[in-house]
Structures are given as C-alpha cells and as structure tokens.
Amino acid sequence: MRIIRVVICFIALIALGVIALVIAHPYLLKMSARSQAEYDYNRLVSEAKTEIFVSYPELIERIVMDKRFAESITAVHLVGPNGKSMDFAALRKLPNLATVEVDYGYLMETIVPTLNAMTGLKEVKFHYCGPPETILK
C-alpha cells in the first residue's frame, strides 16, 4: 500500500511538472526573444548602421524604444518572416524608414497592410516570398 502511494505521488509530481512546462513555454519563448533582441540591439547600436537585417519583430520593438537610434534607420531587411505569426507593426514607428525588403518570407497577409500604412516608404521589395498574386491581394 505504501509503494502505491509513492508511485501515485511520483506520477502526480511528474504530471504537475509537465503542466507547468506547458503553461510556462510561451512565456519562456517571449523572454528568450526579448533577451535575444536586447543582445542584437546592442550589437546594432555599436555598429551604428542605418541599414539593418531583422528576422523577428521583438528587435524592431526594441529599436523603437531608442528614439535616436530609431531615427537613424533608413532601410530594414526582413529576413525569413512568418507574416501570419509575426506582428511587424512597430515598423511604423521608424520615422526615417525609406526602404523595406522582405527576403524568404511567407504568409505576407499581415505584413503588407502594415507596409501600405507607411506613407514615408519609397521602396518595398519582396524576394523569394512566393508568387506576387498571393502577396498583393
């Protein structure tokens, strides 16, 4: 009888651990993305480039927090974005952004309206993002 209680407690402990991991997973991913964004942001600031390459929206959100650096950005290359699950609305807050290039992107339905709303853009390019008919609906 005592062994059965130990086994049941052990199984319950494992079940609680699995539930905790399932619940914490999205939070851990978000914290990881923010940490990576901070690292990439510091690298970009030290290089002082006006043309940047971005593969996730958290980096744009971090850049926008620094008004001076955000004003220096004139070109953004979005590399491999998944338009359906990524929100690049923070691009609108880059005041001097003139060029956006999207490379190897898919499901661009959410990125295109953001780009259309940006009146200061002079040039937008899509490379390897699928047929133009699917992008420009």
C-alpha positions in Angstrom: 0.0 0.0 0.0 2.9 2.4 0.8 4.5 1.7 -2.5 1.3 2.5 -4.4 1.1 5.9 -2.6 4.7 6.7 -3.5 4.1 5.8 -7.1 0.9 7.9 -7.2 2.7 10.8 -5.7 5.6 10.4 -8.2 3.2 10.3 -11.1 1.3 13.4 -9.8 4.6 15.2 -9.4 5.6 14.4 -13.0 2.1 15.5 -14.2 2.4 18.8 -12.4 5.9 19.4 -13.9 4.6 18.7 -17.4 1.6 21.1 -16.9 4.0 23.8 -15.5 6.2 23.4 -18.6 3.3 23.6 -21.0 2.0 26.7 -19.3 5.4 28.4 -19.0 6.6 27.6 -22.5 5.1 30.7 -24.3 6.4 32.9 -21.5 9.9 31.4 -21.7 9.9 31.8 -25.5 8.9 35.5 -25.2 11.6 36.1 -22.6 14.1 34.4 -24.8 13.1 36.6 -27.8 13.4 39.7 -25.6 16.8 38.7 -24.4 18.0 38.0 -28.0 16.5 41.3 -29.1 18.5 43.2 -26.4 21.7 41.4 -27.5 21.1 42.2 -31.2 20.1 45.7 -30.4 23.3 46.4 -28.5 25.3 44.9 -31.5 23.5 47.2 -34.0 24.0 50.3 -31.9 27.7 49.6 -31.6 28.0 49.1 -35.3 25.9 52.3 -35.9 24.4 51.1 -39.2 21.5 52.7 -40.9 20.5 49.5 -42.7 19.6 46.6 -40.6 18.6 42.9 -41.0 15.8 41.6 -38.8 14.2 38.2 -38.5 11.9 38.7 -35.6 9.6 41.7 -34.5 10.9 42.0 -31.0 14.1 43.5 -32.3 12.1 46.3 -34.1 10.2 46.9 -30.9 13.5 47.3 -29.0 14.9 49.6 -31.6 11.8 51.8 -31.5 12.3 52.4 -27.7 15.6 54.2 -28.5 14.3 57.3 -30.4 17.8 58.5 -31.5 18.7 55.1 -33.0 15.2 54.6 -34.5 15.6 57.9 -36.3 18.9 56.8 -37.9 17.4 53.7 -39.5 16.6 54.2 -43.2 16.4 50.6 -44.5 15.2 47.3 -43.0 15.6 43.9 -44.4 13.1 41.4 -43.0 14.7 38.0 -43.4 12.5 34.9 -43.2 9.5 36.4 -41.6 6.3 34.4 -41.0 3.7 37.1 -41.6 0.9 35.2 -40.0 2.5 34.8 -36.6 4.7 37.9 -36.5 3.5 41.4 -36.0 5.8 44.0 -37.6 3.5 47.0 -36.8 6.5 48.6 -34.9 8.0 49.4 -38.3 5.5 52.3 -38.5 7.4 53.9 -35.6 10.7 54.2 -37.5 10.4 57.8 -38.7 13.0 57.9 -41.4 12.4 54.4 -42.9 12.6 54.6 -46.7 13.2 51.0 -47.8 11.9 47.7 -46.7 13.0 44.4 -48.2 11.4 41.1 -47.4 13.5 38.1 -48.1 12.3 34.5 -47.9 9.0 35.4 -46.2 5.8 33.5 -46.3 2.2 34.3 -45.3 2.7 38.0 -46.0 -1.0 38.9 -45.4 -0.3 40.7 -42.2 2.9 42.5 -43.3 1.5 44.0 -46.5 -1.2 46.1 -44.7 1.5 47.4 -42.3 3.7 48.4 -45.2 0.7 50.0 -47.1 0.0 52.2 -44.0 3.6 53.6 -44.0 3.4 56.8 -46.1 7.2 57.6 -45.8 8.3 54.4 -47.6 9.9 55.0 -51.0 10.7 51.4 -51.9 9.4 47.9 -50.9 10.9 44.7 -52.3 9.9 41.1 -51.9 12.4 38.4 -52.7 11.6 34.7 -52.7 8.2 35.3 -50.9 6.0 33.3 -53.3 4.0 34.3 -56.3 3.2 38.1 -56.4 -0.5 37.3 -56.7 -0.5 35.8 -53.2 1.3 38.8 -51.7 -0.6 41.6 -53.4 -4.2 40.5 -52.9 
